[in-house]
Amino acid sequence: MQEQAEAKLGAALKATGYAAGFTLKQLEDYASELQNMTTFGDEATFLSMTMLAAFKNIRGDNFKQAEQVMNAVCDIKVGLGGILILFWGSGIHLK
């Protein structure tokens, strides 16, 4: 599953011309950092990064901050016993 999530993230980065401002390796390393701060594994972080990568104007530090917010919201929802469904439209608020 992790390999599939990494492949999807790599494809999204390539499709957007690496607009996020990071290579796949850099985001893999960042996902590992986030894993130490959240209850989610790398594969969940890769999936949310893949969604964020679709928004070409979210890049650099803003990309990392948006990913932290998405992880924090997911942690809160899981802590409350709910399931968070991330819609593509949520990216509109991150612009």
C-alpha positions, -999 to +999 in steps of 0.1 A: +000+000+000+028+024+008+044+018-026+011+026-043+007+058-023+043+069-031+037+061-068+005+082-069+023+111-052+052+108-076+028+109-105+010+139-092+042+158-086+054+150-122+020+159-137+021+193-121+058+199-130+068+197-093+048+228-086+047+220-049+084+228-049+096+195-036+109+162-050+093+129-041+123+121-019+119+154+000+082+147+006+089+111+017+113+125+043+088+150+054+061+123+057+084+104+079+088+135+102+050+139+103+045+103+112+064+109+144+039+137+153+006+121+143-013+088+145-010+082+108+014+062+087+033+075+057+008+061+033-020+083+047+002+113+045+012+105+009-025+104+000-032+138+014+000+152-002-012+138-035-045+158-031-026+189-022-002+185-051-032+190-075-033+227-064-003+242-081-004+274-061+002+256-028+039+253-027+070+255-005+063+262+031+026+267+024+025+231+011+041+218+043+018+239+065-013+228+046-002+192+051+003+198+089-032+212+091-047+183+073-029+158+096-040+178+127-076+178+116-075+141+109-060+135+143-088+154+160-115+136+140-100+102+148-096+112+185-133+120+185-142+087+170-152+101+137-140+095+102-128+125+081-135+125+044-114+150+026-131+165-004-113+180-034-131+212-027-112+217+006-083+228-016-102+259-024-098+271+011-061+265+010-056+288-019 
